[in-house]
């Protein structure tokens, strides 16, 4: 089970890096819940595959290049937690003062909860 979960998470991250939404969503449940948490606050939440895909399409426009690098793994029964390094070249100006062409670098944690060998929730924390 651990090996299969690792393959699914690696596929998700690799697809994300390639802006491949079909690849990102191939192992998600229809009722996938996605949350992005920044500084302890939920700043984005989607429910269902349709909302997830819509958000993923919108997010593609924020950067010209993006890369998540998995730095560590933790496996807990139905959950996989990865520490990630994130680097992106911005395609838009951000409210925090970063401009188009600037490099955004973050460290974070992504939690993937599984149900029947599919991802039922993703929580990104930075």
The first five atom37 places (N, CA, C, CB, O) and aatype in JSON, in Angstrom:
{
  "aatype": [20, 20, 20, 20, 20, 20, 20, 20, 20, 20, 20, 20, 20, 20, 20, 20, 20, 20, 20, 20, 20, 20, 20, 20, 20, 20, 20, 20, 20, 20, 20, 20, 20, 20, 20, 20, 20, 20, 20, 20, 20, 20, 20, 20, 20, 20, 20, 20, 20, 20, 20, 20, 20, 20, 20, 20, 20, 20, 20, 20, 20, 20, 20, 20, 20, 20, 20, 20, 20, 20, 20, 20, 20, 20, 20, 20, 20, 20, 20, 20, 20, 20, 20, 20, 20, 20, 20, 20, 20, 20, 20, 20, 20, 20, 20, 20, 20, 20, 20, 20, 20, 20, 20, 20, 20, 20, 20, 20, 20, 20, 20, 20, 20, 20, 20, 20, 20, 20, 20, 20, 20, 20, 20, 20, 20, 20],
  "atom_mask": [
    [1, 1, 1, 1, 1],
    [1, 1, 1, 1, 1],
    [1, 1, 1, 1, 1],
    [1, 1, 1, 1, 1],
    [1, 1, 1, 1, 1],
    [1, 1, 1, 1, 1],
    [1, 1, 1, 1, 1],
    [1, 1, 1, 1, 1],
    [1, 1, 1, 1, 1],
    [1, 1, 1, 1, 1],
    [1, 1, 1, 1, 1],
    [1, 1, 1, 1, 1],
    [1, 1, 1, 1, 1],
    [1, 1, 1, 1, 1],
    [1, 1, 1, 1, 1],
    [1, 1, 1, 1, 1],
    [1, 1, 1, 1, 1],
    [1, 1, 1, 1, 1],
    [1, 1, 1, 1, 1],
    [1, 1, 1, 1, 1],
    [1, 1, 1, 1, 1],
    [1, 1, 1, 1, 1],
    [1, 1, 1, 1, 1],
    [1, 1, 1, 1, 1],
    [1, 1, 1, 1, 1],
    [1, 1, 1, 1, 1],
    [1, 1, 1, 1, 1],
    [1, 1, 1, 1, 1],
    [1, 1, 1, 1, 1],
    [1, 1, 1, 1, 1],
    [1, 1, 1, 1, 1],
    [1, 1, 1, 1, 1],
    [1, 1, 1, 1, 1],
    [1, 1, 1, 1, 1],
    [1, 1, 1, 1, 1],
    [1, 1, 1, 1, 1],
    [1, 1, 1, 1, 1],
    [1, 1, 1, 1, 1],
    [1, 1, 1, 1, 1],
    [1, 1, 1, 1, 1],
    [1, 1, 1, 1, 1],
    [1, 1, 1, 1, 1],
    [1, 1, 1, 1, 1],
    [1, 1, 1, 1, 1],
    [1, 1, 1, 1, 1],
    [1, 1, 1, 1, 1],
    [1, 1, 1, 1, 1],
    [1, 1, 1, 1, 1],
    [1, 1, 1, 1, 1],
    [1, 1, 1, 1, 1],
    [1, 1, 1, 1, 1],
    [1, 1, 1, 1, 1],
    [1, 1, 1, 1, 1],
    [1, 1, 1, 1, 1],
    [1, 1, 1, 1, 1],
    [1, 1, 1, 1, 1],
    [1, 1, 1, 1, 1],
    [1, 1, 1, 1, 1],
    [1, 1, 1, 1, 1],
    [1, 1, 1, 1, 1],
    [1, 1, 1, 1, 1],
    [1, 1, 1, 1, 1],
    [1, 1, 1, 1, 1],
    [1, 1, 1, 1, 1],
    [1, 1, 1, 1, 1],
    [1, 1, 1, 1, 1],
    [1, 1, 1, 1, 1],
    [1, 1, 1, 1, 1],
    [1, 1, 1, 1, 1],
    [1, 1, 1, 1, 1],
    [1, 1, 1, 1, 1],
    [1, 1, 1, 1, 1],
    [1, 1, 1, 1, 1],
    [1, 1, 1, 1, 1],
    [1, 1, 1, 1, 1],
    [1, 1, 1, 1, 1],
    [1, 1, 1, 1, 1],
    [1, 1, 1, 1, 1],
    [1, 1, 1, 1, 1],
    [1, 1, 1, 1, 1],
    [1, 1, 1, 1, 1],
    [1, 1, 1, 1, 1],
    [1, 1, 1, 1, 1],
    [1, 1, 1, 1, 1],
    [1, 1, 1, 1, 1],
    [1, 1, 1, 1, 1],
    [1, 1, 1, 1, 1],
    [1, 1, 1, 1, 1],
    [1, 1, 1, 1, 1],
    [1, 1, 1, 1, 1],
    [1, 1, 1, 1, 1],
    [1, 1, 1, 1, 1],
    [1, 1, 1, 1, 1],
    [1, 1, 1, 1, 1],
    [1, 1, 1, 1, 1],
    [1, 1, 1, 1, 1],
    [1, 1, 1, 1, 1],
    [1, 1, 1, 1, 1],
    [1, 1, 1, 1, 1],
    [1, 1, 1, 1, 1],
    [1, 1, 1, 1, 1],
    [1, 1, 1, 1, 1],
    [1, 1, 1, 1, 1],
    [1, 1, 1, 1, 1],
    [1, 1, 1, 1, 1],
    [1, 1, 1, 1, 1],
    [1, 1, 1, 1, 1],
    [1, 1, 1, 1, 1],
    [1, 1, 1, 1, 1],
    [1, 1, 1, 1, 1],
    [1, 1, 1, 1, 1],
    [1, 1, 1, 1, 1],
    [1, 1, 1, 1, 1],
    [1, 1, 1, 1, 1],
    [1, 1, 1, 1, 1],
    [1, 1, 1, 1, 1],
    [1, 1, 1, 1, 1],
    [1, 1, 1, 1, 1],
    [1, 1, 1, 1, 1],
    [1, 1, 1, 1, 1],
    [1, 1, 1, 1, 1],
    [1, 1, 1, 1, 1],
    [1, 1, 1, 1, 1],
    [1, 1, 1, 1, 1],
    [1, 1, 1, 1, 1],
    [1, 1, 1, 1, 1]
  ],
  "atom_positions": [
    [[0.83, -1.2, 0.0], [0.0, 0.0, 0.0], [0.86, 1.26, 0.0], [-0.94, 0.0, 1.21], [0.59, 2.21, -0.73]],
    [[1.91, 1.26, 0.83], [2.81, 2.41, 0.92], [3.42, 2.73, -0.45], [3.92, 2.15, 1.95], [3.48, 3.89, -0.85]],
    [[3.88, 1.7, -1.16], [4.5, 1.92, -2.48], [3.5, 2.49, -3.47], [5.08, 0.6, -3.02], [3.83, 3.38, -4.25]],
    [[2.25, 1.98, -3.44], [1.23, 2.5, -4.35], [0.89, 3.95, -4.02], [-0.03, 1.63, -4.28], [0.76, 4.78, -4.92]],
    [[0.76, 4.27, -2.73], [0.49, 5.65, -2.34], [1.63, 6.57, -2.77], [0.28, 5.75, -0.81], [1.39, 7.68, -3.24]],
    [[2.87, 6.11, -2.61], [4.01, 6.92, -3.02], [3.97, 7.18, -4.53], [5.32, 6.23, -2.62], [4.23, 8.3, -4.96]],
    [[3.67, 6.17, -5.32], [3.58, 6.35, -6.78], [2.5, 7.36, -7.15], [3.29, 5.01, -7.47], [2.7, 8.2, -8.03]],
    [[1.36, 7.28, -6.47], [0.24, 8.19, -6.76], [0.64, 9.63, -6.41], [-1.03, 7.77, -5.96], [0.38, 10.54, -7.19]],
    [[1.28, 9.84, -5.26], [1.71, 11.18, -4.86], [2.78, 11.7, -5.82], [2.24, 11.17, -3.41], [2.73, 12.86, -6.23]],
    [[3.73, 10.85, -6.19], [4.77, 11.27, -7.14], [4.15, 11.66, -8.48], [5.8, 10.15, -7.36], [4.57, 12.65, -9.08]],
    [[3.16, 10.91, -8.94], [2.47, 11.25, -10.19], [1.78, 12.6, -10.07], [1.45, 10.17, -10.57], [1.85, 13.42, -10.99]],
    [[1.12, 12.84, -8.95], [0.43, 14.11, -8.73], [1.43, 15.27, -8.79], [-0.31, 14.1, -7.38], [1.19, 16.26, -9.49]],
    [[2.54, 15.16, -8.06], [3.54, 16.24, -8.01], [4.17, 16.45, -9.39], [4.63, 15.91, -6.96], [4.33, 17.58, -9.83]],
    [[4.53, 15.36, -10.06], [5.14, 15.49, -11.39], [4.17, 16.11, -12.38], [5.6, 14.12, -11.9], [4.56, 16.94, -13.2]],
    [[2.91, 15.73, -12.31], [1.88, 16.31, -13.18], [1.69, 17.79, -12.87], [0.54, 15.57, -13.03], [1.55, 18.61, -13.78]],
    [[1.69, 18.14, -11.59], [1.59, 19.54, -11.18], [2.73, 20.35, -11.79], [1.61, 19.66, -9.63], [2.51, 21.43, -12.33]],
    [[3.93, 19.82, -11.71], [5.1, 20.53, -12.24], [5.0, 20.74, -13.75], [6.38, 19.76, -11.9], [5.56, 21.7, -14.28]],
    [[4.3, 19.84, -14.45], [4.14, 19.93, -15.91], [2.87, 20.69, -16.31], [4.11, 18.53, -16.53], [2.57, 20.79, -17.5]],
    [[2.14, 21.23, -15.34], [0.86, 21.91, -15.61], [-0.14, 20.94, -16.25], [1.08, 23.14, -16.53], [-0.98, 21.37, -17.05]],
    [[-0.07, 19.65, -15.92], [-0.89, 18.59, -16.51], [-2.06, 18.27, -15.57], [-0.04, 17.3, -16.77], [-1.93, 17.45, -14.66]],
    [[-3.18, 18.93, -15.8], [-4.32, 18.78, -14.9], [-4.93, 17.37, -15.0], [-5.39, 19.82, -15.23], [-5.36, 16.82, -13.99]],
    [[-4.97, 16.8, -16.2], [-5.48, 15.43, -16.33], [-4.63, 14.47, -15.51], [-5.51, 15.0, -17.81], [-5.17, 13.57, -14.85]],
    [[-3.34, 14.63, -15.53], [-2.44, 13.79, -14.74], [-2.64, 14.0, -13.25], [-1.0, 14.06, -15.11], [-2.61, 13.06, -12.46]],
    [[-2.84, 15.26, -12.87], [-3.05, 15.58, -11.45], [-4.33, 14.95, -10.92], [-3.11, 17.1, -11.25], [-4.37, 14.52, -9.76]],
    [[-5.36, 14.87, -11.74], [-6.67, 14.45, -11.26], [-6.98, 12.98, -11.49], [-7.72, 15.27, -11.92], [-8.03, 12.49, -11.06]],
    [[-6.09, 12.26, -12.15], [-6.42, 10.87, -12.5], [-6.58, 9.96, -11.28], [-5.35, 10.3, -13.4], [-7.29, 8.96, -11.36]],
    [[-5.95, 10.28, -10.16], [-6.05, 9.46, -8.96], [-6.82, 10.15, -7.83], [-4.68, 9.08, -8.47], [-6.61, 9.83, -6.66]],
    [[-7.69, 11.09, -8.18], [-8.51, 11.78, -7.18], [-9.92, 11.21, -7.17], [-8.55, 13.31, -7.46], [-10.43, 10.76, -8.2]],
    [[-10.55, 11.21, -5.99], [-11.96, 10.81, -5.92], [-12.82, 11.93, -6.51], [-12.37, 10.5, -4.44], [-12.38, 13.07, -6.63]],
    [[-14.04, 11.59, -6.87], [-14.97, 12.58, -7.43], [-15.29, 13.69, -6.42], [-16.28, 11.89, -7.87], [-15.57, 14.82, -6.81]],
    [[-15.24, 13.37, -5.13], [-15.58, 14.35, -4.09], [-14.32, 14.88, -3.4], [-16.52, 13.72, -3.06], [-14.36, 15.19, -2.2]],
    [[-13.23, 14.99, -4.13], [-11.95, 15.48, -3.59], [-12.14, 16.82, -2.86], [-10.9, 15.64, -4.72], [-12.84, 17.71, -3.35]],
    [[-11.51, 16.93, -1.7], [-11.5, 18.2, -0.96], [-10.07, 18.72, -0.98], [-12.03, 18.03, 0.53], [-9.14, 18.01, -0.6]],
    [[-9.9, 19.95, -1.43], [-8.58, 20.58, -1.48], [-8.61, 21.82, -0.61], [-8.17, 20.94, -2.95], [-9.53, 22.63, -0.68]],
    [[-7.57, 21.96, 0.23], [-7.43, 23.18, 1.03], [-6.0, 23.69, 0.93], [-7.81, 22.91, 2.51], [-5.04, 22.92, 0.96]],
    [[-5.89, 24.99, 0.81], [-4.6, 25.65, 0.89], [-4.61, 26.51, 2.15], [-4.31, 26.52, -0.4], [-5.49, 27.35, 2.34]],
    [[-3.62, 26.27, 3.01], [-3.54, 26.98, 4.28], [-2.23, 27.76, 4.32], [-3.64, 25.99, 5.48], [-1.15, 27.19, 4.2]],
    [[-2.34, 29.07, 4.49], [-1.16, 29.95, 4.59], [-1.19, 30.63, 5.95], [-1.13, 31.01, 3.44], [-2.2, 31.23, 6.33]],
    [[-0.09, 30.54, 6.67], [0.01, 31.15, 7.99], [-1.16, 30.77, 8.91], [0.09, 32.66, 7.85], [-1.66, 31.6, 9.67]],
    [[-1.6, 29.51, 8.81], [-2.65, 29.02, 9.68], [-4.07, 29.33, 9.23], [-2.46, 29.56, 11.03], [-5.03, 28.91, 9.88]],
    [[-4.22, 30.06, 8.13], [-5.55, 30.43, 7.64], [-5.87, 29.71, 6.33], [-5.66, 31.94, 7.44], [-5.02, 29.64, 5.44]],
    [[-7.08, 29.16, 6.23], [-7.52, 28.54, 4.98], [-7.82, 29.68, 4.0], [-8.79, 27.61, 5.2], [-8.76, 30.45, 4.2]],
    [[-7.01, 29.77, 2.94], [-7.26, 30.84, 1.96], [-7.87, 30.31, 0.67], [-5.97, 31.58, 1.65], [-8.21, 31.08, -0.22]],
    [[-8.01, 28.98, 0.57], [-8.67, 28.38, -0.59], [-9.18, 27.01, -0.2], [-7.71, 28.29, -1.82], [-8.48, 26.23, 0.44]],
    [[-10.42, 26.72, -0.59], [-11.0, 25.39, -0.37], [-11.88, 25.06, -1.56], [-11.82, 25.34, 0.98], [-12.71, 25.87, -1.97]],
    [[-11.7, 23.86, -2.1], [-12.59, 23.38, -3.16], [-13.16, 22.04, -2.72], [-11.84, 23.26, -4.53], [-12.55, 21.3, -1.95]],
    [[-14.35, 21.74, -3.23], [-14.99, 20.46, -2.98], [-15.48, 19.89, -4.3], [-16.16, 20.6, -1.96], [-16.24, 20.55, -5.02]],
    [[-15.04, 18.67, -4.62], [-15.45, 18.01, -5.85], [-14.43, 18.21, -6.96], [-16.81, 18.53, -6.29], [-13.69, 19.19, -6.99]],
    [[-14.42, 17.25, -7.86], [-13.43, 17.23, -8.94], [-13.6, 18.41, -9.9], [-13.54, 15.91, -9.72], [-12.61, 18.94, -10.41]],
    [[-14.83, 18.84, -10.13], [-15.08, 19.97, -11.05], [-14.47, 21.25, -10.5], [-16.59, 20.16, -11.28], [-13.79, 21.98, -11.22]],
    [[-14.72, 21.54, -9.22], [-14.14, 22.74, -8.59], [-12.61, 22.65, -8.56], [-14.68, 22.92, -7.16], [-11.93, 23.64, -8.8]],
    [[-12.09, 21.46, -8.27], [-10.64, 21.28, -8.22], [-10.02, 21.6, -9.59], [-10.29, 19.84, -7.79], [-9.03, 22.33, -9.67]],
    [[-10.61, 21.06, -10.65], [-10.08, 21.3, -12.01], [-10.15, 22.78, -12.37], [-10.86, 20.46, -13.05], [-9.22, 23.33, -12.97]],
    [[-11.24, 23.43, -12.01], [-11.4, 24.86, -12.3], [-10.3, 25.67, -11.6], [-12.8, 25.37, -11.87], [-9.7, 26.55, -12.2]],
    [[-10.06, 25.36, -10.33], [-9.02, 26.05, -9.57], [-7.65, 25.77, -10.16], [-9.05, 25.63, -8.09], [-6.82, 26.67, -10.26]],
    [[-7.4, 24.52, -10.56], [-6.1, 24.15, -11.15], [-5.87, 24.89, -12.47], [-6.04, 22.63, -11.38], [-4.74, 25.31, -12.75]],
    [[-6.91, 25.06, -13.27], [-6.79, 25.83, -14.53], [-6.44, 27.28, -14.22], [-8.11, 25.75, -15.35], [-5.59, 27.87, -14.89]],
    [[-7.09, 27.86, -13.23], [-6.81, 29.24, -12.84], [-5.37, 29.37, -12.35], [-7.8, 29.71, -11.74], [-4.68, 30.32, -12.71]],
    [[-4.93, 28.43, -11.53], [-3.57, 28.49, -10.96], [-2.49, 28.38, -12.02], [-3.39, 27.37, -9.94], [-1.38, 28.88, -11.82]],
    [[-2.79, 27.75, -13.15], [-1.8, 27.64, -14.23], [-1.36, 29.01, -14.73], [-2.37, 26.81, -15.4], [-0.25, 29.18, -15.23]],
    [[-2.24, 30.0, -14.61], [-1.97, 31.34, -15.12], [-1.05, 32.16, -14.22], [-3.26, 32.08, -15.32], [-0.58, 33.22, -14.62]],
    [[-0.78, 31.67, -13.0], [0.0, 32.44, -12.03], [1.5, 32.36, -12.25], [-0.32, 31.96, -10.65], [2.24, 33.23, -11.78]],
    [[1.96, 31.34, -12.97], [3.41, 31.19, -13.14], [3.74, 30.64, -14.53], [3.99, 30.26, -12.06], [2.93, 29.95, -15.15]],
    [[4.93, 30.98, -15.0], [5.41, 30.45, -16.27], [6.17, 29.15, -16.07], [6.29, 31.48, -16.97], [6.31, 28.36, -17.0]],
    [[6.66, 28.94, -14.87], [7.38, 27.73, -14.5], [7.13, 27.49, -13.02], [8.92, 27.84, -14.82], [7.12, 28.43, -12.23]],
    [[6.93, 26.23, -12.65], [6.75, 25.91, -11.24], [7.3, 24.52, -10.97], [5.25, 26.0, -10.82], [7.25, 23.64, -11.83]],
    [[7.82, 24.35, -9.77], [8.38, 23.06, -9.42], [8.23, 22.81, -7.94], [9.85, 22.97, -9.83], [8.69, 23.58, -7.1]],
    [[7.56, 21.71, -7.63], [7.53, 21.2, -6.27], [8.56, 20.09, -6.19], [6.09, 20.7, -5.87], [8.6, 19.2, -7.05]],
    [[9.39, 20.13, -5.16], [10.39, 19.09, -4.92], [10.08, 18.43, -3.59], [11.84, 19.68, -4.92], [9.98, 19.1, -2.56]],
    [[9.92, 17.11, -3.63], [9.62, 16.37, -2.4], [10.91, 16.21, -1.61], [8.97, 14.98, -2.71], [11.89, 15.64, -2.11]],
    [[10.91, 16.72, -0.38], [12.11, 16.68, 0.47], [12.05, 15.58, 1.52], [12.3, 18.02, 1.14], [13.09, 15.1, 1.97]],
    [[10.84, 15.17, 1.93], [10.72, 14.05, 2.88], [9.33, 13.46, 2.81], [11.04, 14.53, 4.33], [8.38, 14.09, 2.33]],
    [[9.23, 12.23, 3.29], [7.98, 11.47, 3.27], [7.62, 11.01, 4.67], [8.09, 10.26, 2.31], [8.5, 10.7, 5.48]],
    [[6.31, 10.96, 4.95], [5.81, 10.33, 6.17], [4.53, 9.58, 5.78], [5.53, 11.41, 7.32], [3.63, 10.14, 5.16]],
    [[4.47, 8.3, 6.16], [3.32, 7.46, 5.83], [2.57, 7.11, 7.11], [3.76, 6.18, 5.08], [3.15, 6.54, 8.03]],
    [[1.28, 7.44, 7.16], [0.41, 7.14, 8.3], [-0.86, 6.49, 7.77], [0.08, 8.44, 9.13], [-1.63, 7.15, 7.07]],
    [[-1.1, 5.26, 8.06], [-2.3, 4.53, 7.63], [-2.85, 5.03, 6.3], [-3.37, 4.63, 8.69], [-2.36, 4.63, 5.25]],
    [[-3.87, 5.9, 6.34], [-4.5, 6.36, 5.1], [-4.01, 7.74, 4.65], [-6.0, 6.39, 5.27], [-4.61, 8.36, 3.78]],
    [[-2.91, 8.22, 5.25], [-2.42, 9.56, 4.93], [-0.94, 9.53, 4.59], [-2.67, 10.51, 6.11], [-0.16, 8.8, 5.2]],
    [[-0.56, 10.34, 3.6], [0.84, 10.54, 3.23], [1.13, 12.03, 3.38], [1.15, 10.03, 1.77], [0.4, 12.87, 2.85]],
    [[2.2, 12.34, 4.11], [2.59, 13.74, 4.32], [3.97, 13.93, 3.71], [2.59, 14.12, 5.86], [4.91, 13.19, 4.01]],
    [[4.08, 14.94, 2.84], [5.38, 15.24, 2.24], [5.78, 16.67, 2.59], [5.34, 15.05, 0.7], [4.94, 17.57, 2.64]],
    [[7.07, 16.85, 2.82], [7.62, 18.2, 2.95], [8.08, 18.57, 1.54], [8.82, 18.27, 4.02], [8.71, 17.77, 0.85]],
    [[7.76, 19.78, 1.14], [8.12, 20.2, -0.21], [8.87, 21.53, -0.22], [6.88, 20.31, -1.08], [8.7, 22.38, 0.66]],
    [[9.69, 21.66, -1.23], [10.25, 22.95, -1.6], [9.51, 23.37, -2.85], [11.81, 22.87, -1.83], [9.26, 22.55, -3.74]],
    [[9.15, 24.63, -2.94], [8.37, 25.13, -4.06], [9.08, 26.34, -4.64], [6.92, 25.5, -3.63], [9.52, 27.23, -3.92]],
    [[9.19, 26.34, -5.96], [9.82, 27.46, -6.65], [9.02, 27.73, -7.92], [11.32, 27.16, -6.98], [8.69, 26.81, -8.66]],
    [[8.71, 29.0, -8.15], [7.93, 29.38, -9.34], [8.43, 30.72, -9.88], [6.43, 29.46, -9.0], [8.89, 31.58, -9.13]],
    [[8.33, 30.86, -11.19], [8.56, 32.14, -11.85], [7.18, 32.75, -12.11], [9.4, 31.98, -13.21], [6.37, 32.16, -12.83]],
    [[6.92, 33.91, -11.54], [5.58, 34.5, -11.59], [5.23, 35.02, -12.99], [5.48, 35.63, -10.59], [6.06, 35.6, -13.7]],
    [[3.97, 34.79, -13.36], [3.43, 35.31, -14.62], [2.51, 36.5, -14.35], [2.67, 34.21, -15.38], [2.01, 37.12, -15.29]],
    [[2.3, 36.81, -13.08], [1.43, 37.93, -12.68], [2.07, 38.66, -11.49], [0.0, 37.42, -12.31], [2.95, 38.13, -10.81]],
    [[1.62, 39.89, -11.27], [2.02, 40.62, -10.07], [1.18, 40.12, -8.89], [1.86, 42.17, -10.27], [-0.02, 39.87, -9.04]],
    [[1.8, 39.99, -7.73], [1.08, 39.56, -6.54], [0.88, 40.73, -5.58], [1.84, 38.42, -5.83], [1.66, 41.69, -5.6]],
    [[-0.16, 40.67, -4.74], [-0.44, 41.76, -3.8], [0.68, 41.99, -2.78], [-1.74, 41.48, -3.07], [0.79, 43.07, -2.2]],
    [[1.53, 40.96, -2.57], [2.6, 41.1, -1.57], [3.82, 41.84, -2.11], [3.03, 39.73, -1.09], [4.84, 41.95, -1.42]],
    [[3.72, 42.36, -3.34], [4.82, 43.15, -3.9], [5.68, 42.41, -4.91], [5.7, 43.63, -2.8], [6.47, 43.04, -5.61]],
    [[5.54, 41.09, -5.01], [6.28, 40.35, -6.03], [5.68, 40.66, -7.4], [6.25, 38.82, -5.75], [4.47, 40.81, -7.55]],
    [[6.55, 40.76, -8.39], [6.15, 41.18, -9.73], [6.32, 40.05, -10.74], [6.95, 42.4, -10.17], [6.99, 39.06, -10.48]],
    [[5.7, 40.23, -11.9], [5.85, 39.29, -13.01], [7.34, 39.09, -13.28], [5.12, 39.82, -14.28], [8.1, 40.05, -13.38]],
    [[7.75, 37.83, -13.39], [9.15, 37.5, -13.64], [9.95, 37.23, -12.38], [9.8, 38.61, -14.4], [11.03, 36.66, -12.45]],
    [[9.42, 37.64, -11.22], [10.11, 37.36, -9.95], [10.02, 35.87, -9.63], [9.5, 38.2, -8.8], [9.14, 35.16, -10.13]],
    [[10.94, 35.41, -8.8], [10.93, 34.02, -8.34], [10.29, 33.96, -6.96], [12.37, 33.43, -8.31], [10.67, 34.69, -6.05]],
    [[9.32, 33.08, -6.82], [8.66, 32.83, -5.55], [9.19, 31.5, -5.02], [7.09, 32.8, -5.69], [9.13, 30.49, -5.72]],
    [[9.7, 31.5, -3.8], [10.19, 30.27, -3.18], [9.52, 30.08, -1.83], [11.73, 30.29, -3.04], [9.47, 31.01, -1.02]],
    [[9.02, 28.88, -1.59], [8.34, 28.55, -0.34], [8.75, 27.15, 0.12], [6.8, 28.64, -0.51], [9.21, 26.33, -0.67]],
    [[8.58, 26.92, 1.4], [8.66, 25.58, 1.97], [7.27, 25.26, 2.48], [9.76, 25.47, 3.12], [6.55, 26.15, 2.94]],
    [[6.89, 24.01, 2.41], [5.57, 23.67, 2.88], [5.39, 22.18, 3.11], [4.55, 24.14, 1.91], [6.33, 21.39, 2.99]],
    [[4.17, 21.84, 3.45], [3.78, 20.46, 3.7], [2.51, 20.2, 2.9], [3.57, 20.18, 5.23], [1.6, 21.02, 2.89]],
    [[2.47, 19.06, 2.25], [1.25, 18.62, 1.58], [0.81, 17.31, 2.21], [1.46, 18.47, 0.04], [1.6, 16.37, 2.35]],
    [[-0.46, 17.25, 2.58], [-1.04, 16.04, 3.18], [-2.05, 15.46, 2.21], [-1.7, 16.35, 4.56], [-2.97, 16.14, 1.75]],
    [[-1.87, 14.19, 1.9], [-2.76, 13.47, 0.99], [-3.48, 12.39, 1.79], [-1.97, 12.86, -0.22], [-2.84, 11.51, 2.36]],
    [[-4.8, 12.45, 1.83], [-5.56, 11.41, 2.51], [-6.18, 10.49, 1.46], [-6.66, 12.03, 3.44], [-6.77, 10.94, 0.48]],
    [[-6.04, 9.18, 1.69], [-6.45, 8.18, 0.71], [-7.71, 7.45, 1.14], [-5.34, 7.19, 0.49], [-8.0, 7.29, 2.32]],
    [[-8.46, 7.01, 0.11], [-9.62, 6.15, 0.29], [-9.67, 5.23, -0.92], [-10.95, 6.99, 0.44], [-9.83, 5.7, -2.04]],
    [[-9.55, 3.94, -0.71], [-9.58, 2.94, -1.79], [-8.59, 3.28, -2.91], [-10.99, 2.84, -2.36], [-8.97, 3.29, -4.08]],
    [[-7.34, 3.55, -2.57], [-6.27, 3.84, -3.52], [-6.52, 5.07, -4.39], [-6.06, 2.66, -4.41], [-5.97, 5.18, -5.49]],
    [[-7.33, 5.98, -3.9], [-7.55, 7.28, -4.54], [-7.35, 8.35, -3.48], [-8.99, 7.38, -5.19], [-7.54, 8.11, -2.28]],
    [[-6.95, 9.54, -3.93], [-6.78, 10.67, -3.0], [-8.14, 11.3, -2.77], [-5.75, 11.72, -3.56], [-8.8, 11.72, -3.71]],
    [[-8.56, 11.37, -1.48], [-9.85, 11.97, -1.17], [-9.73, 13.39, -0.64], [-10.59, 11.12, -0.18], [-10.7, 14.15, -0.64]],
    [[-8.51, 13.74, -0.17], [-8.29, 15.14, 0.25], [-6.81, 15.48, 0.13], [-8.79, 15.36, 1.72], [-5.93, 14.64, 0.3]],
    [[-6.57, 16.75, -0.19], [-5.23, 17.31, -0.25], [-5.25, 18.59, 0.56], [-4.76, 17.57, -1.73], [-6.11, 19.45, 0.37]],
    [[-4.29, 18.71, 1.49], [-4.15, 19.94, 2.26], [-2.72, 20.43, 2.07], [-4.48, 19.71, 3.78], [-1.76, 19.74, 2.43]],
    [[-2.58, 21.62, 1.5], [-1.28, 22.26, 1.32], [-1.12, 23.31, 2.41], [-1.14, 22.9, -0.1], [-1.99, 24.16, 2.6]],
    [[0.0, 23.25, 3.13], [0.28, 24.21, 4.2], [1.61, 24.9, 3.94], [0.29, 23.51, 5.59], [2.62, 24.24, 3.66]],
    [[1.6, 26.22, 4.02], [2.86, 26.97, 3.89], [2.87, 28.12, 4.87], [3.04, 27.5, 2.46], [3.84, 28.88, 4.91]]
  ]
}
